[in-house]
Amino acid sequence: MVPFIAFLSAFIIAMIFAIVRWRVFKLKKDRARLEAEVRNRTRTIAAQVKN
């Protein structure tokens, strides 16, 4: 029973770690996409102001 509990504990910890890493990766990806969109819109607004 003890090896099963140890395995289950390790599995749960590994799953939590994997979920956190996936979430951080997704947040970084979304942040990069949003920053690119802001740059593009800023460029568009700046071009409109010049005209």
Secondary structure, DSSP 4 states (H G I P E B T S, - for coil): -HHHHHHHHHHHHHHHHHHHHHHHHHHHHHHHHHHHHHHHHHHHHHHHHH-
